[in-house]
Structures are given as C-alpha cells and as structure tokens.
Amino acid sequence: MSYDPSPHPPPRPTVSPAYDLTYPWQPPLTDPPQAARRRPAEPALGHHSDLRILRSAYRWQRRTATLTALGYFTLFLILSAFAPSLMTSEIADGLPTGLLLALLQVPVTWLAIALYEHTARRNVDPIAARIRKQSEVDAKREAAR
C-alpha cells in the first residue's frame, strides 16, 4: 500500500450519466474548483442569537404594555356597550361607575408606561448593552487587522 501525499482527491470514475444521477432533474456531479472549496476567513457579522433574544424581549415588552392599556380600554368599551345599567349605577353620591372607570383610564395608562419602563430596564436594556459592547469589541478587532 502506498501513501499519496497530494492534496487533490482521486479522480471520480466515469459512469454513464443515466446511472450517475439519483434523480433526473439533478445537475451533473462535478468537482468544484479548488478555489471554490476554500472560503476566506470572514469576520463575524454579528451574534444572531443575541439579536433574536433582544427582538423577543422587546416583543414581550411591547405586548405587555399594549395589552395593559388596550385591555383596560376594551373592557371599558365592552362594559359601556353591554352593561349600561352597571355603568350608570352610582358608587358614591353623584359618581357613576362609568365615570370612575373612565377616570381610571389615566392611571392605567401610567401603569402601562411604568410596565414598559420596568421591562425595558430589566429585560431589554441588559441584552442591548451586551450586544453593543460585543459589537464595539468586534469593531476594534476589525480595525486592528
């Protein structure tokens, strides 16, 4: 047995094209040129999993705040349309339930803003800071080349 140190693979045996293909619509089997086999070393284009995590955290942040504000407003509209007797009943002297629920819309909106800020500080901002720091390190590494 002899050892061939050449970097090229052995030539493919010639076979009839009808037997060489598994499916008739396949392109003919050819060896790619040597230059096409090797890919040049490229810098990382970004940390895609981190970006997916950031998008997911931001999506949950938006949903939480939106559903808080819109959910309450939708509840108020449904009660106004389908429960007028509840909305016109008085809680205190001259204060109907509908007016109280309408006035509560402002604090609920503030709550939605507070939830948005809270989830931003807790979930989104740390991920964004990590991605920003990593991109700065990558940029410095690329500039040093």
DSSP file (Angstrom, degrees, kcal/mol; ACC not computed):
  #  RESIDUE AA STRUCTURE BP1 BP2  ACC     N-H-->O    O-->H-N    N-H-->O    O-->H-N    TCO  KAPPA ALPHA  PHI   PSI    X-CA   Y-CA   Z-CA
    1    1 A M              0   0    0      0, 0.0     2,-0.3     0, 0.0     0, 0.0   0.000 360.0 360.0 360.0 131.7    0.0    0.0    0.0
    2    2 A S        -     0   0    0      2,-0.0     2,-0.5     0, 0.0     0, 0.0  -0.834 360.0-132.2-112.4 150.8    1.4    3.4   -1.0
    3    3 A Y        -     0   0    0     -2,-0.3     0, 0.0     2,-0.0     0, 0.0  -0.872  11.5-154.6-102.6 127.5    0.5    6.7    0.5
    4    4 A D        -     0   0    0     -2,-0.5    -2,-0.0     1,-0.1     0, 0.0  -0.898   5.8-169.9-103.2 109.8   -0.3    9.6   -1.8
    5    5 A P        +     0   0    0      0, 0.0    -1,-0.1     0, 0.0    -2,-0.0   0.398  44.8 124.0 -81.3   5.5    0.5   13.0   -0.1
    6    6 A S        -     0   0    0      1,-0.1    -2,-0.1     2,-0.1     0, 0.0  -0.384  61.8-138.5 -68.6 144.2   -1.2   15.0   -2.8
    7    7 A P  S    S+     0   0    0      0, 0.0    -1,-0.1     0, 0.0    -3,-0.0   0.582  75.9  95.5 -78.5  -8.6   -4.0   17.4   -1.6
    8    8 A H  S    S-     0   0    0      1,-0.1    -2,-0.1     3,-0.0     0, 0.0  -0.611  78.7-119.4 -85.9 140.8   -6.2   16.6   -4.5
    9    9 A P        -     0   0    0      0, 0.0     3,-0.1     0, 0.0    -1,-0.1  -0.345  41.3 -89.3 -70.7 158.8   -8.9   13.9   -4.2
   10   10 A P        -     0   0    0      0, 0.0     0, 0.0     0, 0.0     0, 0.0  -0.353  54.3 -91.9 -66.1 150.9   -8.6   10.9   -6.5
   11   11 A P        -     0   0    0      0, 0.0     3,-0.0     0, 0.0    -3,-0.0  -0.296  42.8-109.7 -64.4 148.6  -10.5   11.3   -9.8
   12   12 A R        -     0   0    0      1,-0.1     2,-0.2    -3,-0.1    19,-0.0  -0.524  34.0-108.5 -76.7 143.1  -14.1   10.1  -10.0
   13   13 A P        -     0   0    0      0, 0.0     2,-0.5     0, 0.0    -1,-0.1  -0.480  35.9-111.7 -69.6 142.5  -14.7    7.1  -12.0
   14   14 A T        +     0   0    0     -2,-0.2     2,-0.3    -3,-0.0     0, 0.0  -0.639  43.4 174.6 -80.2 127.4  -16.6    7.8  -15.2
   15   15 A V        -     0   0    0     -2,-0.5     5,-0.1    -3,-0.0    -3,-0.0  -0.932  42.0 -88.2-129.5 151.7  -20.1    6.4  -15.1
   16   16 A S    >>  -     0   0    0     -2,-0.3     4,-1.4     1,-0.1     3,-1.4  -0.346  38.2-123.3 -58.1 137.8  -22.9    6.8  -17.6
   17   17 A P  H 3> S+     0   0    0      0, 0.0     4,-1.0     0, 0.0    -1,-0.1   0.798 109.8  61.8 -57.5 -28.7  -24.9   10.0  -16.8
   18   18 A A  H 34 S+     0   0    0      1,-0.2    -2,-0.1     2,-0.2     3,-0.0   0.844 112.3  36.1 -66.9 -31.2  -28.1    7.9  -16.6
   19   19 A Y  H <4 S+     0   0    0     -3,-1.4    -1,-0.2     1,-0.1    -3,-0.1   0.629 107.6  67.0 -94.3 -15.0  -26.6    5.9  -13.7
   20   20 A D  H  < S+     0   0    0     -4,-1.4     2,-0.4    -5,-0.1    -2,-0.2   0.760  92.0  69.6 -77.9 -24.9  -24.7    8.8  -12.1
   21   21 A L     <  -     0   0    0     -4,-1.0     4,-0.0     1,-0.2     0, 0.0  -0.757  59.7-160.4-100.7 139.5  -27.8   10.7  -11.1
   22   22 A T  S    S+     0   0    0     -2,-0.4    -1,-0.2     1,-0.2    -2,-0.0   0.892  88.9  26.0 -77.2 -42.5  -30.3    9.7   -8.4
   23   23 A Y  S >  S-     0   0    0      1,-0.1     3,-1.6     0, 0.0    -1,-0.2  -0.941  79.7-128.6-121.4 144.1  -33.0   12.0   -9.9
   24   24 A P  T 3  S+     0   0    0      0, 0.0    -1,-0.1     0, 0.0    -2,-0.0   0.767 107.3  56.2 -64.4 -23.8  -33.2   13.1  -13.5
   25   25 A W  T 3  S+     0   0    0      2,-0.0     0, 0.0    -3,-0.0     0, 0.0   0.497  82.2 110.1 -88.2  -1.7  -33.5   16.7  -12.6
   26   26 A Q  S <  S-     0   0    0     -3,-1.6     3,-0.1     1,-0.1    -5,-0.0  -0.443  75.8-113.1 -69.0 143.9  -30.3   16.8  -10.6
   27   27 A P        -     0   0    0      0, 0.0    -1,-0.1     0, 0.0    -2,-0.0  -0.417  47.1 -84.5 -69.7 156.5  -27.4   18.7  -12.1
   28   28 A P        -     0   0    0      0, 0.0     2,-0.6     0, 0.0    -7,-0.0  -0.302  47.3-106.9 -62.5 146.2  -24.5   16.6  -13.2
   29   29 A L        +     0   0    0     -3,-0.1     2,-0.3     2,-0.0    -8,-0.0  -0.643  51.8 161.4 -78.0 117.7  -22.0   15.7  -10.5
   30   30 A T        -     0   0    0     -2,-0.6     0, 0.0    -3,-0.0     0, 0.0  -0.964  42.4-110.1-133.6 152.9  -18.8   17.7  -11.0
   31   31 A D        -     0   0    0     -2,-0.3     3,-0.1     1,-0.1    -2,-0.0  -0.681  37.1-122.1 -80.3 131.6  -16.0   18.5   -8.6
   32   32 A P        -     0   0    0      0, 0.0     5,-0.1     0, 0.0    -1,-0.1  -0.396  37.1 -93.0 -69.6 152.5  -15.9   22.2   -7.7
   33   33 A P    >>  -     0   0    0      0, 0.0     4,-1.0     0, 0.0     3,-0.6  -0.235  35.7-110.2 -61.9 157.9  -12.7   24.0   -8.5
   34   34 A Q  H 3> S+     0   0    0      1,-0.2     4,-1.1     2,-0.2     3,-0.4   0.846 116.9  56.3 -60.5 -36.0  -10.2   24.2   -5.7
   35   35 A A  H 34 S+     0   0    0      1,-0.2    -1,-0.2     2,-0.2     3,-0.0   0.839 104.9  52.1 -67.3 -32.1  -10.7   28.0   -5.2
   36   36 A A  H <4 S+     0   0    0     -3,-0.6    -1,-0.2     1,-0.2    -2,-0.2   0.725 101.8  61.6 -77.2 -20.5  -14.4   27.5   -4.6
   37   37 A R  H  < S+     0   0    0     -4,-1.0     2,-0.4    -3,-0.4    -1,-0.2   0.904  96.7  63.4 -72.2 -40.4  -13.8   24.8   -1.9
   38   38 A R  S  < S-     0   0    0     -4,-1.1    -1,-0.0    -3,-0.0     0, 0.0  -0.706  71.0-156.2 -90.2 132.4  -12.0   27.1    0.4
   39   39 A R        -     0   0    0     -2,-0.4     3,-0.1     3,-0.0    -3,-0.1  -0.886  23.2-115.6-104.4 137.4  -13.8   30.1    1.9
   40   40 A P        -     0   0    0      0, 0.0     2,-0.4     0, 0.0    -1,-0.0  -0.361  39.1 -95.0 -67.8 151.5  -11.7   33.0    3.1
   41   41 A A        -     0   0    0     -2,-0.0     0, 0.0     1,-0.0     0, 0.0  -0.539  49.2-169.5 -68.4 122.8  -11.8   33.8    6.8
   42   42 A E        -     0   0    0     -2,-0.4     3,-0.1    -3,-0.1     2,-0.0  -0.881  23.8-109.3-115.1 145.9  -14.5   36.4    7.3
   43   43 A P        -     0   0    0      0, 0.0     2,-0.1     0, 0.0    -1,-0.0  -0.357  48.2 -87.6 -68.5 155.3  -15.2   38.4   10.4
   44   44 A A        -     0   0    0      1,-0.1     3,-0.1    94,-0.0     0, 0.0  -0.412  30.2-149.4 -63.4 134.6  -18.3   37.6   12.3
   45   45 A L        -     0   0    0      1,-0.3     2,-0.2    -2,-0.1    -1,-0.1   0.514  64.0 -57.1 -84.5  -4.6  -21.3   39.6   11.0
   46   46 A G        -     0   0    0     88,-0.0     2,-1.1    92,-0.0    -1,-0.3  -0.731  57.4 -79.5 144.7 165.3  -22.9   39.7   14.4
   47   47 A H     >  -     0   0    0     -2,-0.2     4,-1.8     1,-0.2     3,-0.4  -0.787  42.9-174.6 -98.9  93.5  -24.3   37.5   17.1
   48   48 A H  H  > S+     0   0    0     -2,-1.1     4,-2.3     1,-0.3    -1,-0.2   0.826  79.0  56.3 -64.7 -34.1  -27.5   36.4   15.6
   49   49 A S  H  > S+     0   0    0      1,-0.2     4,-2.2     2,-0.2    -1,-0.3   0.896 106.8  51.2 -66.8 -36.3  -28.8   34.5   18.6
   50   50 A D  H  > S+     0   0    0     -3,-0.4     4,-2.4     2,-0.2    -1,-0.2   0.899 109.7  50.0 -64.4 -39.3  -28.3   37.6   20.8
   51   51 A L  H  X S+     0   0    0     -4,-1.8     4,-2.6     2,-0.2    -2,-0.2   0.879 109.5  51.0 -67.5 -36.5  -30.3   39.7   18.3
   52   52 A R  H  X S+     0   0    0     -4,-2.3     4,-2.3     2,-0.2    -1,-0.2   0.910 110.8  48.8 -64.8 -40.9  -33.1   37.1   18.3
   53   53 A I  H  X S+     0   0    0     -4,-2.2     4,-2.5     2,-0.2    -2,-0.2   0.907 111.7  49.7 -64.1 -41.6  -33.2   37.2   22.1
   54   54 A L  H  X S+     0   0    0     -4,-2.4     4,-2.6     2,-0.2     5,-0.2   0.921 110.9  48.6 -64.1 -44.2  -33.3   41.0   22.0
   55   55 A R  H  X S+     0   0    0     -4,-2.6     4,-2.4     1,-0.2    -1,-0.2   0.904 112.3  49.5 -62.2 -40.1  -36.1   41.0   19.5
   56   56 A S  H  X S+     0   0    0     -4,-2.3     4,-2.3     2,-0.2    -2,-0.2   0.923 111.8  47.2 -65.6 -43.9  -38.0   38.5   21.6
   57   57 A A  H  X S+     0   0    0     -4,-2.5     4,-2.0     1,-0.2    -2,-0.2   0.905 113.8  48.1 -64.2 -40.5  -37.6   40.5   24.8
   58   58 A Y  H  X S+     0   0    0     -4,-2.6     4,-2.5     2,-0.2    -1,-0.2   0.880 109.4  53.5 -67.5 -37.0  -38.6   43.7   23.0
   59   59 A R  H  X S+     0   0    0     -4,-2.4     4,-2.4    -5,-0.2    -2,-0.2   0.928 110.2  46.8 -62.9 -44.8  -41.7   42.0   21.5
   60   60 A W  H  X S+     0   0    0     -4,-2.3     4,-2.4     2,-0.2    -1,-0.2   0.869 110.5  54.1 -65.0 -35.4  -42.8   40.8   25.0
   61   61 A Q  H  X S+     0   0    0     -4,-2.0     4,-2.0     2,-0.2     5,-0.2   0.938 110.7  44.9 -62.7 -47.1  -42.2   44.3   26.4
   62   62 A R  H  X S+     0   0    0     -4,-2.5     4,-2.7     1,-0.2     5,-0.3   0.916 113.4  50.6 -63.2 -43.0  -44.4   45.9   23.7
   63   63 A R  H  X S+     0   0    0     -4,-2.4     4,-2.9     2,-0.2     5,-0.3   0.908 109.0  51.3 -63.6 -41.9  -47.1   43.3   24.2
   64   64 A T  H  X S+     0   0    0     -4,-2.4     4,-1.6     1,-0.2    -1,-0.2   0.948 115.6  40.2 -60.9 -50.0  -47.2   43.7   28.0
   65   65 A A  H  X S+     0   0    0     -4,-2.0     4,-2.0     2,-0.2     5,-0.2   0.914 117.9  47.9 -67.7 -41.7  -47.6   47.5   27.8
   66   66 A T  H  X S+     0   0    0     -4,-2.7     4,-2.9    -5,-0.2     5,-0.4   0.930 112.3  47.8 -66.2 -45.4  -50.0   47.4   24.9
   67   67 A L  H  X S+     0   0    0     -4,-2.9     4,-1.5    -5,-0.3     5,-0.3   0.815 109.4  55.3 -67.9 -28.6  -52.2   44.7   26.3
   68   68 A T  H  X S+     0   0    0     -4,-1.6     4,-1.5    -5,-0.3    -1,-0.2   0.968 117.2  33.2 -65.7 -52.0  -52.3   46.6   29.7
   69   69 A A  H  X S+     0   0    0     -4,-2.0     4,-2.1     2,-0.2    -2,-0.2   0.950 125.4  40.9 -71.9 -48.9  -53.6   49.8   28.2
   70   70 A L  H  X S+     0   0    0     -4,-2.9     4,-2.8    -5,-0.2     5,-0.2   0.841 111.6  57.3 -70.7 -32.2  -55.7   48.4   25.4
   71   71 A G  H  X S+     0   0    0     -4,-1.5     4,-2.3    -5,-0.4    -1,-0.2   0.924 109.8  44.0 -63.5 -44.2  -57.1   45.6   27.5
   72   72 A Y  H  X S+     0   0    0     -4,-1.5     4,-2.4    -5,-0.3    -2,-0.2   0.927 114.5  49.3 -66.5 -43.2  -58.5   48.0   30.1
   73   73 A F  H  X S+     0   0    0     -4,-2.1     4,-2.4     2,-0.2    -2,-0.2   0.905 111.5  49.6 -63.5 -40.3  -59.8   50.4   27.4
   74   74 A T  H  X S+     0   0    0     -4,-2.8     4,-2.7     2,-0.2     5,-0.2   0.911 109.8  51.3 -63.8 -42.2  -61.5   47.4   25.6
   75   75 A L  H  X S+     0   0    0     -4,-2.3     4,-2.5     1,-0.2    -2,-0.2   0.914 109.6  50.6 -59.7 -42.5  -63.0   46.3   28.9
   76   76 A F  H  X S+     0   0    0     -4,-2.4     4,-2.1     1,-0.2    -2,-0.2   0.911 111.7  47.5 -62.3 -42.6  -64.4   49.8   29.5
   77   77 A L  H  X S+     0   0    0     -4,-2.4     4,-2.1     2,-0.2    -2,-0.2   0.899 111.8  49.6 -66.5 -39.9  -65.9   49.9   26.0
   78   78 A I  H  X S+     0   0    0     -4,-2.7     4,-3.0     2,-0.2     5,-0.4   0.920 112.0  47.9 -65.4 -43.3  -67.5   46.4   26.4
   79   79 A L  H  X S+     0   0    0     -4,-2.5     4,-1.9    -5,-0.2     8,-0.3   0.893 111.2  51.9 -63.8 -37.9  -69.0   47.4   29.7
   80   80 A S  H  < S+     0   0    0     -4,-2.1    -2,-0.2    -5,-0.2    -1,-0.2   0.880 117.4  38.3 -64.8 -37.2  -70.3   50.6   28.2
   81   81 A A  H  < S+     0   0    0     -4,-2.1    -2,-0.2    -5,-0.1    -1,-0.2   0.887 129.8  25.4 -82.3 -39.8  -71.9   48.8   25.3
   82   82 A F  H  < S+     0   0    0     -4,-3.0    -3,-0.2     1,-0.2    -2,-0.2   0.531 124.7  41.9-109.5  -7.2  -73.3   45.7   27.1
   83   83 A A     X  +     0   0    0     -4,-1.9     4,-2.0    -5,-0.4     3,-0.4  -0.405  57.8 150.4-134.7  61.0  -73.7   46.7   30.7
   84   84 A P  H  > S+     0   0    0      0, 0.0     4,-1.8     0, 0.0     5,-0.2   0.838  74.4  58.3 -64.5 -30.4  -75.3   50.2   30.7
   85   85 A S  H  > S+     0   0    0      1,-0.2     4,-0.8     2,-0.2    -2,-0.1   0.887 107.9  46.8 -66.9 -35.5  -77.0   49.6   34.0
   86   86 A L  H  4 S+     0   0    0     -3,-0.4     3,-0.4     1,-0.2    11,-0.4   0.906 112.5  50.0 -67.8 -41.3  -73.7   48.8   35.7
   87   87 A M  H  < S+     0   0    0     -4,-2.0    11,-2.6    -8,-0.3    12,-0.4   0.787 113.7  44.9 -71.5 -26.4  -72.1   51.9   34.1
   88   88 A T  H  < S+     0   0    0     -4,-1.8    -1,-0.2    -5,-0.2    -2,-0.2   0.581  87.9 106.7 -93.9  -9.7  -74.9   54.2   35.2
   89   89 A S  S  < S-     0   0    0     -4,-0.8     8,-2.8    -3,-0.4     2,-0.4  -0.410  73.7-118.3 -68.6 148.1  -75.1   52.8   38.8
   90   90 A E  E     -A   96   0A   0      6,-0.2     3,-0.1     1,-0.2    -1,-0.1  -0.709  25.1-174.2 -94.7 136.1  -73.7   55.2   41.4
   91   91 A I  E    S-     0   0A   0      4,-3.0     2,-0.2    -2,-0.4    -1,-0.2   0.872  79.5  -0.4 -87.8 -48.2  -70.8   54.3   43.6
   92   92 A A  E >  S-A   95   0A   0      3,-0.9     3,-1.6     1,-0.0     2,-0.5  -0.673 113.6 -47.0-127.4-175.8  -71.0   57.4   45.7
   93   93 A D  T 3  S-     0   0    0      1,-0.3    -2,-0.0    -2,-0.2    -1,-0.0  -0.406 126.7 -14.7 -61.1 109.3  -73.3   60.5   45.7
   94   94 A G  T 3  S+     0   0    0     -2,-0.5    -1,-0.3     1,-0.1    -4,-0.0   0.532 106.4 117.5  77.6   7.3  -73.5   61.5   42.1
   95   95 A L  E <   -A   92   0A   0     -3,-1.6    -4,-3.0     4,-0.0    -3,-0.9  -0.865  50.8-156.8-111.3  99.6  -70.4   59.4   40.9
   96   96 A P  E  >  -A   90   0A   0      0, 0.0     4,-1.9     0, 0.0    -6,-0.2  -0.370  24.3-120.2 -73.4 154.4  -71.5   56.8   38.4
   97   97 A T  H  > S+     0   0    0     -8,-2.8     4,-2.7   -11,-0.4     5,-0.2   0.874 111.6  58.0 -59.8 -39.4  -69.4   53.7   37.9
   98   98 A G  H  > S+     0   0    0    -11,-2.6     4,-2.0    -9,-0.2    -1,-0.2   0.882 106.4  47.8 -60.9 -40.3  -68.8   54.6   34.2
   99   99 A L  H  > S+     0   0    0    -12,-0.4     4,-2.6    -3,-0.2    -1,-0.2   0.910 111.7  49.9 -67.8 -41.7  -67.2   57.9   35.1
  100  100 A L  H  X S+     0   0    0     -4,-1.9     4,-1.8     1,-0.2    -2,-0.2   0.926 112.0  47.7 -62.2 -44.0  -65.0   56.3   37.7
  101  101 A L  H  < S+     0   0    0     -4,-2.7     4,-0.4     1,-0.2    -1,-0.2   0.863 111.5  51.4 -65.6 -34.3  -63.8   53.7   35.2
  102  102 A A  H >< S+     0   0    0     -4,-2.0     3,-1.1    -5,-0.2     4,-0.4   0.904 110.1  48.6 -67.5 -40.6  -63.2   56.4   32.6
  103  103 A L  H >< S+     0   0    0     -4,-2.6     3,-0.9     1,-0.2    -2,-0.2   0.807 103.4  61.8 -69.1 -28.0  -61.1   58.4   35.0
  104  104 A L  T 3X S+     0   0    0     -4,-1.8     4,-2.0     1,-0.2    -1,-0.2   0.621  83.9  80.8 -71.5 -11.0  -59.2   55.2   35.9
  105  105 A Q  H <> S+     0   0    0     -3,-1.1     4,-2.1    -4,-0.4    -1,-0.2   0.872  87.5  55.7 -62.7 -35.4  -58.0   55.0   32.3
  106  106 A V  H <> S+     0   0    0     -3,-0.9     4,-2.2    -4,-0.4    -1,-0.2   0.951 109.2  43.5 -65.3 -49.9  -55.3   57.7   33.1
  107  107 A P  H  > S+     0   0    0      0, 0.0     4,-2.4     0, 0.0    -1,-0.2   0.868 112.5  54.2 -63.3 -32.8  -53.7   55.7   35.9
  108  108 A V  H  X S+     0   0    0     -4,-2.0     4,-2.2     2,-0.2    -2,-0.2   0.896 107.6  50.2 -66.9 -37.3  -53.9   52.5   33.9
  109  109 A T  H  X S+     0   0    0     -4,-2.1     4,-2.1     2,-0.2    -1,-0.2   0.910 110.2  49.9 -64.3 -41.5  -52.1   54.3   31.1
  110  110 A W  H  X S+     0   0    0     -4,-2.2     4,-2.7     1,-0.2    -2,-0.2   0.890 108.9  53.0 -62.2 -38.4  -49.4   55.4   33.6
  111  111 A L  H  X S+     0   0    0     -4,-2.4     4,-2.8     2,-0.2    -2,-0.2   0.900 107.3  51.2 -62.4 -40.7  -49.2   51.8   34.7
  112  112 A A  H  X S+     0   0    0     -4,-2.2     4,-2.2     2,-0.2    -2,-0.2   0.900 111.1  48.1 -63.5 -39.8  -48.7   50.6   31.1
  113  113 A I  H  X S+     0   0    0     -4,-2.1     4,-2.5     2,-0.2    -2,-0.2   0.915 111.8  49.7 -65.9 -42.1  -45.9   53.2   30.8
  114  114 A A  H  X S+     0   0    0     -4,-2.7     4,-2.8     2,-0.2    -2,-0.2   0.908 110.8  49.5 -63.8 -41.0  -44.3   52.0   34.1
  115  115 A L  H  X S+     0   0    0     -4,-2.8     4,-2.8     2,-0.2     5,-0.3   0.901 110.1  51.6 -62.5 -39.8  -44.5   48.4   33.0
  116  116 A Y  H  X S+     0   0    0     -4,-2.2     4,-1.7     2,-0.2    -2,-0.2   0.933 113.1  44.2 -61.9 -46.4  -42.8   49.3   29.7
  117  117 A E  H  X S+     0   0    0     -4,-2.5     4,-2.6     2,-0.2    -2,-0.2   0.905 113.9  50.8 -64.3 -42.2  -40.0   51.1   31.5
  118  118 A H  H  X S+     0   0    0     -4,-2.8     4,-2.4     1,-0.2     5,-0.2   0.939 112.1  44.7 -63.4 -48.2  -39.7   48.3   34.1
  119  119 A T  H  X>S+     0   0    0     -4,-2.8     4,-2.4     1,-0.2     5,-1.5   0.825 112.2  54.7 -68.3 -28.1  -39.4   45.6   31.4
  120  120 A A  I  <>S+     0   0    0     -4,-1.7     5,-3.3    -5,-0.3    -2,-0.2   0.948 112.2  42.0 -66.5 -47.7  -37.0   47.7   29.4
  121  121 A R  I  <5S+     0   0    0     -4,-2.6    -2,-0.2     3,-0.2    -1,-0.2   0.880 123.5  38.1 -66.3 -37.7  -34.7   48.1   32.4
  122  122 A R  I  <5S+     0   0    0     -4,-2.4    -2,-0.2    -5,-0.2    -3,-0.2   0.878 133.5  10.5 -83.6 -39.1  -34.9   44.5   33.5
  123  123 A N  I  X5S+     0   0    0     -4,-2.4     4,-0.7    -5,-0.2    -3,-0.2   0.834 127.4  36.6-112.1 -45.5  -35.0   42.6   30.2
  124  124 A V  I  ><S+     0   0    0     -5,-1.5     4,-2.5   -67,-0.2     5,-0.2   0.935 109.3  54.4 -84.8 -47.7  -34.2   44.6   27.1
  125  125 A D  H  ><S+     0   0    0     -5,-3.3     4,-2.7     1,-0.2     5,-0.2   0.882 106.2  51.0 -60.3 -43.2  -31.5   47.1   28.2
  126  126 A P  H  > S+     0   0    0      0, 0.0     4,-2.1     0, 0.0    -1,-0.2   0.903 113.0  46.8 -62.1 -37.7  -29.1   44.5   29.6
  127  127 A I  H  X S+     0   0    0     -4,-0.7     4,-2.3     2,-0.2    -2,-0.2   0.928 113.4  48.4 -67.8 -43.4  -29.3   42.5   26.4
  128  128 A A  H  X S+     0   0    0     -4,-2.5     4,-2.7     1,-0.2    -1,-0.2   0.892 111.1  50.7 -63.5 -39.6  -28.9   45.6   24.2
  129  129 A A  H  X S+     0   0    0     -4,-2.7     4,-2.6    -5,-0.2    -1,-0.2   0.901 109.8  50.3 -64.9 -40.4  -25.9   46.7   26.3
  130  130 A R  H  X S+     0   0    0     -4,-2.1     4,-2.3    -5,-0.2    -2,-0.2   0.913 112.8  46.0 -63.7 -42.3  -24.3   43.3   25.9
  131  131 A I  H  X S+     0   0    0     -4,-2.3     4,-2.5     2,-0.2    -2,-0.2   0.918 112.8  50.6 -66.4 -42.6  -24.7   43.4   22.1
  132  132 A R  H  X S+     0   0    0     -4,-2.7     4,-1.9     2,-0.2    -2,-0.2   0.922 111.9  47.2 -60.4 -45.2  -23.4   47.0   22.0
  133  133 A K  H  X S+     0   0    0     -4,-2.6     4,-2.1     1,-0.2    -1,-0.2   0.908 112.5  49.4 -64.3 -42.1  -20.3   46.1   24.0
  134  134 A Q  H  X S+     0   0    0     -4,-2.3     4,-2.5     1,-0.2    -1,-0.2   0.880 109.6  51.5 -65.7 -37.7  -19.7   43.0   21.9
  135  135 A S  H  X S+     0   0    0     -4,-2.5     4,-2.5     2,-0.2    -1,-0.2   0.866 108.5  51.8 -68.9 -33.9  -20.1   45.0   18.6
  136  136 A E  H  X S+     0   0    0     -4,-1.9     4,-2.5     2,-0.2    -2,-0.2   0.914 110.5  48.3 -65.0 -41.8  -17.5   47.6   19.9
  137  137 A V  H  X S+     0   0    0     -4,-2.1     4,-2.4     2,-0.2    -2,-0.2   0.919 112.7  48.5 -63.2 -43.0  -15.1   44.8   20.7
  138  138 A D  H  X S+     0   0    0     -4,-2.5     4,-2.4     2,-0.2    -2,-0.2   0.892 111.0  50.7 -63.5 -39.8  -15.7   43.3   17.2
  139  139 A A  H  X S+     0   0    0     -4,-2.5     4,-2.4     2,-0.2    -2,-0.2   0.913 111.2  47.6 -65.4 -42.3  -15.2   46.7   15.6
  140  140 A K  H  X S+     0   0    0     -4,-2.5     4,-1.6     2,-0.2    -2,-0.2   0.904 112.3  50.0 -63.9 -40.4  -11.9   47.3   17.5
  141  141 A R  H  X S+     0   0    0     -4,-2.4     4,-0.6     1,-0.2    -2,-0.2   0.897 111.9  48.0 -64.0 -40.2  -10.7   43.8   16.5
  142  142 A E  H >< S+     0   0    0     -4,-2.4     3,-0.7     1,-0.2    -2,-0.2   0.878 110.0  51.9 -68.2 -38.4  -11.6   44.5   12.9
  143  143 A A  H 3< S+     0   0    0     -4,-2.4    -1,-0.2     1,-0.2    -2,-0.2   0.808 103.5  59.2 -68.2 -29.0   -9.8   47.9   12.9
  144  144 A A  H 3<        0   0    0     -4,-1.6    -1,-0.2     1,-0.2    -2,-0.2   0.691 360.0 360.0 -73.8 -17.7   -6.7   46.2   14.3
  145  145 A R    <<        0   0    0     -3,-0.7    -1,-0.2    -4,-0.6    -2,-0.1   0.504 360.0 360.0 -70.8 360.0   -6.4   44.0   11.2
